[in-house]
Every structure is written in C-alpha cells, then in structure tokens.
Amino acid sequence: MSIITLTSDLGTKDSYLASVKGSIYSQLETAKIVDITNDIAPFNIQQAAYVLRNCFKDFPHGTIHIISVDDELSIKNEHLAVKANGHYFIGADNGLFSLLLNEVKAEKIVRLNISQTTNCMTFATKNIFVPAACHLARGGTMEIIGTEVTDFEIKRTELKAVIEKDMIRGAVIYVDSYGNATTNISKEVFEAVQRGRSFSILFGREDEQITNISSKYKEVPQSEKLAIFGENNLLQIAINQGKANKLLGLKLHEIIRIEFR
C-alpha cells in the first residue's frame, strides 16, 4: 500500500486537517498517512515547495504527496497530478510545481477532472486531491483521473544566486524552527567560485561576517554564529544553540554576500 503524505497550511487548531485524514481513511482504510508539515505559512507556495523538495526523495517510490496550499480552483489555478522521480504529487497549478520540480523533470502531468460529490468549492484538498490520491494508492492510472498536459507552463522560477568572479550574492530563502537561515547559495556554486581562496560571508548591515565554513554546529562555542552547508547542500547561517534569524536579524529575502580574495 502506498504512503500518502500531507504538506499543507491547514494547521492543527481547526477541523480541516482531521477532515482530510478522515476522508482518506473513509476511502482507503489501509492508507498510511505521513504528515510532512501542516504549518506552512498561509498561501506560501515557496515554503511548501522548499520543505517538500528537501524530503520527498527519502520516501519510497510510489509515494503520493498531497500539497494543500492555495488550492482553490480557478482558471489560473487548475488542479494537477504530476509523476516525477517515481513519486506522485497532487496540488494546484499556482506556481508550486514550477518551484517543486525546479531540478526534477516530470514524467507525466494530468489536469484533474474528478467530479465533486459536494457543492463546497473551497476545500479542494478533501474533495479533489484525496479521491485522486486514493485512486493512485489503489494502483489506478493517472489517465483515469485527468487529462494529460503536454504544454506545462513555468509560472514561478526560484531566485538564483548572482555569481561574479570574486563574489556571490544570494538571499535567505527559508528559516527553520531553530532559527537557522538557509540561503540559495549551493555548495557547488560556492566551491566553483572560491577555488581555494579565503572569503568573507557578509550580511545584515555588513558589520556581521563569517570567514570559514563549519562542518557541524558545535564546532563553534555556544551562542557563536557559523556558516554551514546543510544536508541539502545549501549555505546556512546559524548560531550554535541560538536563533540566527532573531539574533542576527536574518529574515526571508535578506541579502547574503560572499567576497573572495
């Protein structure tokens, strides 16, 4: 039986999440449901794409990922099921798939044509995505639940770091629950520009700087700032046992500069 994951901005305070899970179990009693997170900031597709992109490959092939963020149906916000890298993704075509599949080529995309059994048009996750996910989990084909899309349009592109001969200019793209600020500067890009040279990582009012890359958080004294490449190979600014976002003022889209010499 396939795993069904949930990535959503539904939260846990209200009844929405329970209704989604209840609907899955009502249609597929043997379902295995995994919450990736239900605490995505409301309508924040960038955050949803980042979180899911960092973990979906750890699940077995055939896993079905429901993404419930800004999912209300409209002419510009159609519902899709996508197969990519051996996984299935179900969500709204609101730019999320462009971000999620930034580095993964889709094997097949269908525009969902599932008929609702209710007049409620504001809960697509429960009324459209869940039936689609359960169909796939039972071994059904994508062609039964949708019409193939051959002209998928890129709606959003991820902000890339700017690369110059002696400098990389990036930005904070995610802040985790520990306050660690992840940037869009990859280890591959850093090493290609560095070429063994010394460097300074500058941020904030640029009176804050880091001049080396740590291999673990506790490599520096407690409360000291550090730079580290995380498991996703993106540069992260952190504080050992502290919150870098608050103590260093690192917010989303904050500019991070690396100068080489």
Secondary structure, 3 states (H helix, E strand, C coil): CCEEEEEECCCCCCCHHHHHHHHHHHHCCCCEEEEEECCCCCCCHHHHHHHHHHHHHHCCCCCEEEEECCCCCECCECEEEEEECCEEEEEECCCHHHHHCCCCCEEEEEEECCCCCCCCCCCHHHHHHHHHHHHHHCCCCHHHHEEECCCCCCCCCCCCCEEECCEEEEEEEEECCCCCEEEEEEHHHHHHHHCCCCEEEEECCCCEEECCCECCHHHCCCCCEEEEECCCCEEEEEECCECHHHHCCCCCCCEEEEEEC
